[in-house]
């Protein structure tokens, strides 16, 4: 049985939308090592349609020489959640249709290893609401953005989590790893 590992860049106030605010902090090499460990344990990728459509042109043109993460993103099977068909094709992929917790549970049952999720805010909100996230990797940036979509919407039910690991980087970003409580 597989597990779901979510990776999100968020601000102190929980905003994850349009993370251009991350650029001013740079990318600490240790962050790359942490992300490499997450993807290295993953045998599948689960993305919302919008994130899939944004990632496809960015990653499909990259090679291992450009970015060591390129083979993972390009060669690993991707499962796409969304009510509409993606407007791009990218590597091995399967469309799962609209968000369906039962379909995600079946995917977990059929997968060995971890299923990596990045971005995909609407999908992640659904996964969290259904208790389907096994590891939540939050890369928290030292900034309060003030506006934008937050990882947990205001009307979300309380979500209890257990801190499993944490690390701080020289650029002020903190990596928090949570699991179900």
Secondary structure, DSSP 8 states (H G I E B T S, - for coil): --EEEEEEEEETTSB-SSGGGGGGG---HHHHHHHHHHHHTEEEEEEEHHHHHHHHHHHHT--TTT-TTHHHHHHS-EEEE-SS--SS--SSEEEEES--HHHHHHHHHH-SSEEEEES-HHHHHHHHHTT--SEEEEEEES----SS-BSS-TT-----EEEEEEEE-TTS-EEEEEEE-
